[in-house]
Amino acid sequence: MDTYSLLREFADSWFLIAMFAFVIGTWVFAFWPSLKSARDDAASIPLRDDAVAISLGEDTTECSKDDASFTGKADSGKGSDNG
């Protein structure tokens, strides 16, 4: 049996089973009930800076209507920097 046929047979049978087991194992690990606190902690990472800023009384908005550069319209993309 040549190498290609041997590898093809392996990929069609055992590797398929191994990949299926890997996917199922990943799902089980990801949704394991005891890891809920770790998932909640990871989900709140983008909001941590906002929570600190709010508790310090800082403004968390990037652009406000009082800003001189605020036009109220979306950029049309017709600028000199667009080529």
The 8 nearest C-alpha neighbors of each residue, nearest first, counted from 0:
[[1, 4, 5, 2, 3, 6, 8, 7],
 [0, 2, 4, 3, 5, 6, 7, 8],
 [3, 1, 5, 4, 6, 0, 7, 8],
 [2, 4, 6, 5, 1, 7, 0, 8],
 [5, 3, 7, 6, 2, 1, 8, 0],
 [4, 6, 2, 8, 7, 3, 9, 1],
 [7, 5, 9, 3, 8, 4, 10, 2],
 [8, 6, 4, 10, 9, 5, 3, 11],
 [7, 9, 11, 5, 6, 10, 4, 12],
 [10, 8, 6, 12, 7, 11, 13, 14],
 [9, 11, 14, 7, 8, 12, 6, 13],
 [12, 10, 8, 9, 7, 15, 14, 13],
 [11, 13, 9, 15, 10, 14, 8, 16],
 [14, 12, 16, 15, 9, 17, 10, 11],
 [13, 15, 10, 17, 16, 12, 18, 9],
 [16, 14, 18, 13, 17, 12, 11, 19],
 [15, 17, 13, 19, 14, 18, 20, 12],
 [16, 18, 14, 20, 15, 19, 13, 21],
 [19, 17, 21, 15, 20, 16, 14, 22],
 [18, 20, 16, 22, 21, 17, 15, 23],
 [21, 19, 17, 23, 18, 22, 24, 16],
 [22, 20, 18, 24, 19, 23, 25, 17],
 [23, 21, 25, 19, 24, 20, 18, 26],
 [22, 24, 20, 26, 25, 21, 27, 19],
 [25, 23, 21, 27, 22, 26, 20, 28],
 [26, 24, 22, 28, 23, 27, 29, 21],
 [27, 25, 29, 23, 28, 24, 30, 22],
 [26, 28, 24, 30, 25, 29, 31, 23],
 [29, 27, 25, 31, 26, 30, 24, 34],
 [30, 28, 26, 27, 31, 25, 34, 38],
 [29, 31, 27, 28, 32, 26, 34, 35],
 [30, 32, 28, 34, 33, 27, 29, 35],
 [33, 31, 34, 35, 30, 29, 36, 28],
 [32, 34, 35, 31, 36, 37, 30, 28],
 [35, 33, 37, 32, 36, 31, 38, 30],
 [36, 34, 38, 37, 33, 32, 39, 31],
 [35, 37, 39, 38, 34, 40, 33, 41],
 [38, 36, 40, 34, 35, 39, 41, 42],
 [39, 37, 35, 41, 40, 36, 42, 34],
 [40, 38, 42, 36, 37, 41, 35, 43],
 [39, 41, 37, 43, 38, 42, 36, 44],
 [42, 40, 38, 43, 44, 39, 37, 45],
 [43, 41, 39, 40, 44, 38, 45, 46],
 [42, 44, 40, 46, 41, 45, 39, 47],
 [43, 45, 47, 46, 41, 42, 40, 48],
 [46, 44, 43, 47, 48, 42, 49, 41],
 [45, 47, 49, 43, 44, 48, 50, 42],
 [48, 46, 50, 49, 44, 45, 51, 43],
 [49, 47, 51, 50, 46, 52, 45, 44],
 [48, 50, 52, 46, 47, 51, 53, 59],
 [49, 51, 47, 53, 48, 52, 54, 46],
 [52, 50, 54, 48, 49, 53, 55, 47],
 [53, 51, 49, 55, 57, 54, 50, 56],
 [52, 54, 56, 50, 55, 51, 57, 49],
 [53, 55, 51, 52, 56, 50, 57, 49],
 [56, 54, 52, 53, 57, 51, 50, 58],
 [57, 55, 53, 54, 52, 58, 51, 59],
 [56, 58, 52, 55, 53, 59, 54, 51],
 [57, 59, 60, 56, 52, 53, 61, 55],
 [60, 58, 57, 61, 49, 52, 53, 56],
 [61, 59, 62, 58, 63, 57, 49, 64],
 [62, 60, 59, 63, 58, 66, 64, 69],
 [63, 61, 60, 66, 64, 69, 65, 68],
 [62, 64, 65, 66, 60, 61, 69, 67],
 [65, 63, 66, 69, 62, 67, 71, 70],
 [64, 66, 63, 67, 69, 62, 68, 70],
 [65, 67, 64, 63, 68, 69, 62, 70],
 [68, 66, 69, 65, 64, 70, 63, 62],
 [67, 69, 66, 70, 65, 64, 62, 63],
 [68, 70, 66, 67, 71, 64, 63, 62],
 [71, 69, 72, 68, 67, 73, 64, 66],
 [70, 72, 69, 73, 64, 68, 74, 63],
 [73, 71, 70, 74, 69, 75, 68, 64],
 [72, 74, 75, 71, 70, 76, 69, 77],
 [75, 73, 76, 72, 77, 78, 70, 71],
 [74, 76, 77, 73, 78, 72, 81, 79],
 [75, 77, 74, 78, 81, 73, 80, 79],
 [78, 76, 75, 81, 79, 74, 80, 82],
 [77, 79, 80, 81, 76, 75, 82, 74],
 [78, 80, 81, 82, 77, 76, 75, 74],
 [79, 81, 78, 82, 77, 76, 75, 74],
 [82, 80, 79, 78, 77, 76, 75, 74],
 [81, 80, 79, 78, 77, 76, 75, 74]]
